[in-house]
């Protein structure tokens, strides 16, 4: 589509872009359109003066700004219409009763000019194909024949005014070339704002995940990662971060568990010290004796014989495992 002339948006000069994209060349400049607007203002002033230069209406008119242009670069439909008359072209409102009675299929027309608020753009047929030449796009947008009527209807629903361009447009290289070939467009051109936003995002600092992806897949000139591969690498980097966090959490849990075990051992020692304190201060030694049922028991008996004959020695019945543990603990304590 390099042969198609397409002016991109600059300031508020969409009327100029609309005309030049329609005529497929740099036919009009802001200075020339301003001259047409001033001429229209002067013609309107002369008509108002016919009612008397001293009338209230005339003085009010002189105080009002121009309705045909402003300092931003906006130009009215009257300016566009007069500019096209230079080339023998005429504008007809698309949804007017006069045009609708003709019952013309839009596909049989040559071009349309669309306006919403203060924005103008052209839809034109080049060769045998239709193109949206909106100056807000990065390039021409291909419109199929079957989609053209739906596209225009959608614009009307959104509030656009559509004008049919009647007359013979000047010859252009794109029209001649596309008469012989048909083009295909795999991807719709982006809006200028979308391109700017993407450029700004590329300048932002990259996250650790993005840097990890770049390290794992450095750019080697063979092409960028596709979307699925990039998403996979991003998820992989995130999972690695989560694993590192889980390892740190596991180490922390093990440290807490070990500290709790130390506390438990200390508590066990403390309670057994208290248990031993209940016995006589002399050393205590567990020994094996048979009870009346011939069952092995471990009897912890005081070896101190300095007690009253009226008081029986204190004995404690404990299990074998308890005896072994208590004997070991007694040796460590004493």
NORFEN-V78921 format. One record per pair of residues at least 12 apart in sequence whose ideal C-beta (glycine too) atoms are under 10 Angstrom apart, sorted by the first residue. I is the first residue (numbers start at 0). J is the second residue. D is the distance in whole Angstrom. If there is no record, write none. Layout:
I_J_D ; I_J_D
This chain:
0_125_9 ; 0_130_8 ; 0_138_6 ; 0_139_5 ; 0_140_10 ; 0_141_8 ; 0_173_8 ; 0_177_9 ; 0_182_6 ; 0_184_8 ; 0_188_9 ; 1_138_9 ; 1_173_9 ; 1_176_10 ; 2_23_9 ; 2_125_9 ; 2_171_9 ; 2_172_5 ; 2_173_5 ; 2_174_9 ; 2_175_9 ; 2_176_5 ; 2_177_8 ; 2_182_10 ; 3_20_9 ; 3_23_7 ; 3_123_9 ; 3_125_6 ; 3_126_10 ; 3_130_7 ; 3_132_8 ; 3_138_8 ; 3_139_5 ; 3_171_9 ; 3_172_9 ; 3_173_5 ; 3_174_9 ; 3_176_9 ; 3_177_8 ; 3_182_9 ; 4_19_7 ; 4_20_7 ; 4_21_10 ; 4_22_8 ; 4_23_4 ; 4_24_6 ; 4_25_8 ; 4_26_10 ; 4_125_10 ; 4_132_8 ; 4_139_9 ; 4_171_7 ; 4_172_8 ; 4_173_7 ; 5_19_9 ; 5_20_6 ; 5_23_9 ; 5_121_10 ; 5_130_9 ; 5_132_6 ; 5_133_9 ; 5_134_8 ; 5_136_8 ; 5_137_9 ; 5_138_6 ; 5_139_5 ; 5_140_10 ; 5_173_10 ; 5_188_9 ; 6_18_9 ; 6_19_5 ; 6_20_6 ; 6_24_10 ; 6_25_8 ; 6_121_10 ; 6_132_8 ; 6_134_6 ; 7_20_10 ; 7_133_10 ; 7_134_6 ; 7_135_8 ; 7_136_8 ; 7_137_7 ; 7_138_9 ; 7_191_6 ; 8_118_9 ; 8_120_9 ; 8_133_9 ; 8_134_4 ; 8_135_5 ; 8_136_9 ; 8_190_10 ; 8_191_6 ; 8_192_10 ; 9_29_10 ; 9_72_8 ; 9_134_8 ; 10_29_9 ; 10_71_7 ; 10_72_5 ; 10_73_10 ; 11_29_10 ; 11_69_8 ; 11_70_9 ; 11_71_4 ; 11_72_4 ; 11_73_5 ; 11_74_9 ; 11_117_7 ; 11_118_9 ; 12_27_10 ; 12_28_9 ; 12_29_6 ; 12_32_9 ; 12_71_9 ; 12_72_4 ; 12_73_9 ; 12_74_9 ; 12_119_10 ; 12_134_8 ; 13_72_8 ; 13_73_8 ; 13_74_9 ; 13_114_9 ; 13_117_7 ; 13_118_5 ; 13_119_5 ; 13_120_7 ; 13_133_9 ; 13_134_6 ; 13_135_8 ; 14_27_8 ; 14_29_9 ; 14_32_6 ; 14_36_10 ; 14_68_9 ; 14_72_8 ; 14_73_7 ; 14_74_4 ; 14_75_8 ; 14_76_9 ; 14_78_7 ; 14_79_6 ; 14_82_8 ; 14_112_10 ; 14_114_9 ; 14_117_9 ; 14_118_9 ; 14_119_5 ; 14_120_10 ; 14_134_10 ; 15_27_6 ; 15_28_7 ; 15_29_6 ; 15_31_9 ; 15_32_6 ; 15_72_8 ; 15_74_8 ; 15_78_10 ; 15_79_10 ; 15_82_9 ; 15_119_9 ; 15_134_9 ; 16_118_10 ; 16_119_8 ; 16_120_7 ; 16_121_8 ; 16_132_8 ; 16_133_9 ; 16_134_4 ; 16_135_9 ; 17_74_9 ; 17_79_7 ; 17_82_10 ; 17_112_6 ; 17_113_8 ; 17_114_9 ; 17_118_9 ; 17_119_4 ; 17_120_5 ; 17_121_5 ; 17_132_8 ; 17_133_9 ; 17_134_7 ; 18_31_10 ; 18_32_8 ; 18_74_9 ; 18_78_9 ; 18_79_6 ; 18_82_6 ; 18_83_7 ; 18_86_10 ; 18_88_10 ; 18_112_9 ; 18_119_8 ; 18_121_8 ; 19_121_9 ; 19_132_9 ; 19_134_9 ; 20_110_10 ; 20_112_10 ; 20_119_10 ; 20_120_7 ; 20_121_5 ; 20_122_10 ; 20_123_7 ; 20_130_9 ; 20_131_10 ; 20_132_4 ; 20_133_8 ; 20_134_7 ; 20_139_9 ; 21_79_9 ; 21_83_8 ; 21_86_10 ; 21_88_8 ; 21_109_10 ; 21_110_6 ; 21_111_9 ; 21_112_7 ; 21_119_10 ; 21_120_9 ; 21_121_4 ; 21_122_9 ; 21_123_6 ; 21_132_7 ; 21_164_7 ; 21_168_7 ; 21_169_10 ; 22_82_9 ; 22_83_9 ; 22_86_7 ; 22_88_9 ; 22_110_10 ; 22_121_9 ; 22_123_9 ; 22_168_7 ; 22_169_6 ; 22_171_8 ; 23_121_10 ; 23_123_8 ; 23_125_8 ; 23_132_9 ; 23_168_8 ; 23_169_7 ; 23_170_9 ; 23_171_4 ; 23_172_8 ; 23_173_6 ; 23_174_7 ; 24_169_8 ; 24_171_7 ; 24_172_9 ; 26_82_8 ; 26_85_9 ; 26_86_8 ; 26_169_8 ; 27_74_10 ; 27_78_10 ; 27_79_9 ; 27_82_6 ; 27_83_10 ; 27_85_9 ; 29_68_9 ; 29_72_6 ; 29_74_9 ; 31_78_10 ; 31_82_8 ; 31_85_10 ; 32_67_9 ; 32_68_7 ; 32_72_9 ; 32_74_5 ; 32_78_6 ; 32_79_8 ; 32_81_9 ; 32_82_7 ; 33_65_10 ; 33_67_9 ; 33_68_6 ; 33_72_9 ; 33_74_8 ; 33_78_9 ; 34_78_10 ; 35_67_8 ; 35_68_9 ; 35_74_8 ; 35_75_10 ; 35_77_9 ; 35_78_5 ; 35_79_9 ; 35_80_10 ; 35_81_5 ; 35_82_6 ; 35_84_10 ; 35_85_9 ; 36_65_6 ; 36_66_9 ; 36_67_4 ; 36_68_4 ; 36_69_9 ; 36_73_10 ; 36_74_6 ; 36_75_7 ; 36_77_8 ; 36_78_5 ; 36_81_9 ; 36_82_10 ; 37_65_8 ; 37_67_8 ; 37_68_8 ; 37_78_10 ; 38_67_9 ; 38_78_9 ; 38_81_8 ; 39_65_8 ; 39_66_9 ; 39_67_5 ; 39_68_9 ; 39_74_10 ; 39_75_8 ; 39_77_6 ; 39_78_7 ; 39_80_10 ; 39_81_7 ; 40_60_10 ; 40_64_10 ; 40_65_5 ; 40_66_8 ; 40_67_6 ; 40_68_8 ; 40_77_10 ; 42_77_10 ; 43_60_8 ; 43_65_9 ; 43_66_8 ; 43_67_8 ; 43_77_9 ; 44_57_8 ; 44_60_7 ; 44_61_8 ; 46_60_10 ; 47_59_9 ; 47_60_5 ; 47_61_8 ; 48_60_9 ; 48_61_10 ; 67_81_9 ; 69_117_9 ; 71_117_8 ; 72_117_10 ; 73_116_10 ; 73_117_5 ; 73_118_9 ; 73_119_9 ; 74_117_9 ; 74_119_8 ; 75_114_10 ; 75_117_9 ; 75_119_10 ; 76_90_8 ; 76_92_10 ; 76_112_9 ; 76_114_7 ; 76_119_8 ; 76_160_8 ; 76_162_8 ; 79_112_7 ; 79_114_9 ; 79_119_7 ; 79_162_9 ; 80_112_9 ; 80_162_8 ; 83_112_9 ; 83_162_10 ; 83_164_7 ; 83_165_10 ; 83_166_8 ; 83_168_10 ; 84_166_9 ; 86_164_10 ; 86_166_7 ; 86_167_8 ; 86_168_8 ; 86_169_6 ; 87_165_10 ; 87_166_5 ; 87_167_7 ; 87_168_10 ; 87_169_10 ; 88_109_10 ; 88_110_9 ; 88_112_10 ; 88_164_6 ; 88_165_7 ; 88_166_4 ; 88_167_8 ; 88_168_7 ; 88_169_9 ; 89_162_9 ; 89_163_9 ; 89_164_8 ; 89_165_5 ; 89_166_6 ; 90_111_10 ; 90_112_7 ; 90_162_4 ; 90_163_7 ; 90_164_6 ; 90_165_8 ; 90_166_10 ; 91_108_10 ; 91_161_10 ; 91_162_7 ; 91_163_5 ; 91_164_8 ; 91_165_6 ; 92_160_7 ; 92_161_8 ; 92_162_6 ; 92_163_8 ; 93_105_8 ; 93_108_9 ; 93_111_7 ; 93_112_9 ; 93_113_9 ; 93_151_7 ; 93_154_9 ; 93_155_8 ; 93_159_9 ; 93_160_8 ; 93_161_4 ; 93_162_6 ; 93_163_5 ; 94_151_10 ; 94_155_6 ; 94_160_8 ; 94_161_7 ; 94_162_10 ; 95_162_10 ; 95_163_9 ; 98_161_10 ; 98_162_10 ; 98_163_6 ; 98_165_10 ; 101_163_10 ; 103_163_8 ; 104_144_10 ; 104_147_9 ; 104_148_8 ; 105_122_9 ; 105_124_10 ; 105_129_9 ; 105_144_9 ; 105_147_6 ; 105_148_5 ; 105_149_10 ; 105_150_9 ; 105_151_6 ; 105_152_9 ; 105_161_9 ; 105_163_8 ; 106_124_8 ; 106_129_8 ; 106_143_10 ; 106_144_5 ; 106_145_9 ; 106_147_6 ; 106_148_7 ; 107_124_9 ; 108_122_9 ; 108_123_10 ; 108_124_7 ; 108_129_10 ; 108_147_9 ; 108_151_10 ; 108_163_6 ; 108_164_8 ; 108_165_8 ; 109_123_7 ; 109_124_5 ; 109_125_10 ; 109_129_10 ; 109_163_9 ; 109_164_6 ; 109_165_8 ; 109_166_8 ; 109_167_8 ; 109_168_6 ; 109_174_10 ; 110_122_7 ; 110_123_4 ; 110_124_6 ; 110_125_9 ; 110_129_9 ; 110_130_10 ; 110_132_9 ; 110_162_9 ; 110_163_8 ; 110_164_4 ; 110_165_9 ; 110_166_10 ; 110_168_7 ; 111_123_8 ; 111_124_9 ; 111_129_9 ; 111_131_10 ; 111_147_9 ; 111_150_10 ; 111_151_7 ; 111_154_9 ; 111_159_10 ; 111_161_6 ; 111_162_7 ; 111_163_6 ; 111_164_7 ; 112_160_9 ; 112_161_7 ; 112_162_5 ; 112_163_8 ; 112_164_6 ; 113_131_9 ; 113_133_8 ; 113_150_10 ; 113_151_8 ; 113_154_6 ; 113_155_9 ; 113_157_10 ; 113_159_5 ; 113_160_7 ; 113_161_5 ; 113_162_8 ; 114_154_10 ; 114_158_10 ; 114_159_6 ; 114_160_5 ; 114_161_8 ; 114_162_7 ; 115_154_8 ; 115_157_7 ; 115_158_6 ; 115_159_5 ; 115_160_7 ; 115_161_10 ; 116_158_8 ; 116_159_9 ; 116_160_10 ; 118_133_9 ; 118_134_9 ; 118_135_8 ; 118_159_9 ; 119_133_9 ; 119_134_8 ; 119_160_10 ; 119_162_10 ; 120_132_7 ; 120_133_4 ; 120_134_6 ; 120_135_7 ; 120_136_9 ; 120_154_10 ; 120_159_9 ; 121_133_8 ; 121_134_9 ; 121_164_8 ; 122_140_9 ; 122_142_7 ; 122_147_8 ; 122_150_8 ; 122_151_8 ; 122_154_9 ; 122_161_8 ; 122_164_10 ; 123_139_9 ; 123_142_10 ; 123_164_8 ; 123_168_8 ; 123_171_10 ; 123_173_9 ; 123_174_9 ; 124_142_9 ; 124_144_10 ; 124_147_9 ; 124_168_9 ; 124_174_8 ; 124_177_9 ; 125_139_8 ; 125_141_10 ; 125_168_10 ; 125_171_8 ; 125_172_10 ; 125_173_5 ; 125_174_5 ; 125_175_9 ; 125_176_8 ; 125_177_5 ; 125_178_9 ; 125_182_9 ; 126_173_7 ; 126_174_6 ; 126_175_8 ; 126_176_7 ; 126_177_2 ; 126_178_5 ; 126_179_8 ; 126_180_8 ; 126_181_8 ; 126_182_9 ; 127_144_9 ; 127_174_10 ; 127_177_7 ; 127_178_7 ; 127_179_9 ; 127_180_9 ; 127_181_7 ; 128_141_6 ; 128_142_8 ; 128_143_8 ; 128_144_8 ; 128_177_6 ; 128_178_10 ; 128_180_10 ; 128_181_6 ; 128_182_7 ; 128_183_10 ; 128_184_10 ; 129_141_7 ; 129_142_4 ; 129_143_7 ; 129_144_7 ; 129_146_8 ; 129_147_5 ; 129_150_8 ; 130_142_6 ; 130_173_9 ; 130_177_9 ; 130_182_9 ; 130_184_9 ; 131_147_10 ; 131_150_8 ; 131_187_9 ; 131_188_9 ; 133_188_9 ; 133_190_9 ; 133_191_10 ; 134_191_8 ; 135_188_10 ; 135_189_10 ; 135_190_6 ; 135_191_6 ; 135_192_8 ; 136_187_8 ; 136_188_5 ; 136_189_7 ; 136_190_6 ; 136_191_7 ; 136_193_10 ; 136_194_10 ; 137_187_10 ; 137_188_5 ; 137_189_5 ; 137_190_7 ; 137_191_6 ; 137_193_8 ; 137_194_6 ; 138_184_9 ; 138_187_10 ; 138_188_4 ; 138_189_9 ; 139_173_9 ; 139_182_9 ; 139_184_8 ; 139_188_7 ; 140_184_7 ; 140_187_6 ; 140_188_6 ; 141_181_10 ; 141_182_7 ; 141_183_8 ; 141_184_4 ; 141_185_10 ; 141_187_8 ; 141_188_9 ; 142_184_10 ; 143_184_10 ; 206_233_10 ; 206_236_9 ; 207_236_8 ; 207_237_10 ; 207_240_8 ; 208_232_9 ; 208_233_6 ; 208_234_9 ; 208_235_9 ; 208_236_5 ; 208_237_6 ; 208_239_9 ; 208_240_8 ; 209_229_10 ; 209_232_10 ; 209_233_8 ; 209_236_9 ; 210_236_9 ; 211_232_8 ; 211_233_9 ; 211_235_8 ; 211_236_4 ; 211_237_9 ; 211_239_8 ; 211_240_9 ; 212_224_8 ; 212_228_9 ; 212_229_7 ; 212_230_10 ; 212_231_10 ; 212_232_4 ; 212_233_6 ; 212_235_8 ; 212_236_6 ; 213_232_9 ; 214_236_9 ; 215_232_6 ; 215_235_8 ; 215_236_8 ; 216_228_8 ; 216_229_9 ; 216_232_6 ; 267_324_10 ; 267_328_8 ; 268_328_7 ; 268_331_8 ; 268_332_8 ; 271_324_9 ; 271_325_7 ; 271_328_5 ; 271_329_8 ; 271_331_10 ; 271_332_7 ; 272_328_9 ; 272_332_6 ; 274_315_9 ; 274_325_8 ; 274_328_9 ; 275_299_10 ; 275_325_8 ; 275_328_8 ; 275_329_7 ; 275_332_7 ; 275_333_9 ; 277_313_9 ; 277_315_9 ; 278_299_7 ; 278_300_10 ; 278_301_6 ; 278_303_10 ; 278_313_7 ; 278_315_8 ; 278_329_10 ; 279_300_10 ; 279_301_4 ; 279_302_8 ; 279_303_5 ; 279_305_9 ; 279_306_8 ; 279_312_9 ; 279_313_8 ; 280_301_9 ; 280_303_8 ; 281_301_6 ; 281_302_5 ; 281_303_4 ; 281_304_9 ; 281_305_9 ; 282_301_9 ; 282_302_6 ; 282_303_9 ; 282_329_8 ; 282_333_7 ; 283_299_6 ; 283_300_8 ; 283_301_6 ; 283_302_7 ; 283_303_9 ; 283_313_10 ; 283_315_9 ; 283_325_9 ; 283_326_9 ; 283_329_7 ; 283_333_10 ; 284_298_10 ; 284_299_8 ; 284_300_8 ; 284_301_9 ; 284_302_6 ; 284_326_8 ; 284_329_9 ; 285_297_5 ; 285_298_7 ; 285_299_5 ; 285_300_8 ; 285_315_9 ; 285_317_7 ; 285_319_9 ; 285_321_9 ; 285_322_5 ; 285_323_9 ; 285_325_7 ; 285_326_6 ; 285_329_9 ; 286_298_6 ; 286_299_8 ; 286_300_7 ; 286_322_9 ; 287_319_9 ; 287_322_9 ; 288_300_9 ; 288_314_9 ; 290_316_9 ; 295_319_7 ; 296_314_9 ; 296_316_6 ; 296_317_8 ; 296_318_9 ; 296_319_9 ; 296_322_9 ; 297_315_9 ; 297_316_8 ; 297_317_5 ; 297_318_7 ; 297_319_6 ; 297_320_10 ; 297_321_8 ; 297_322_4 ; 297_323_9 ; 297_325_9 ; 297_326_9 ; 298_312_10 ; 298_314_5 ; 298_315_7 ; 298_316_7 ; 298_317_8 ; 298_322_9 ; 299_313_9 ; 299_314_7 ; 299_315_4 ; 299_316_8 ; 299_317_6 ; 299_321_10 ; 299_322_8 ; 299_325_8 ; 299_326_10 ; 299_329_10 ; 300_312_6 ; 300_313_8 ; 300_314_5 ; 300_315_8 ; 301_313_6 ; 301_314_9 ; 301_315_10
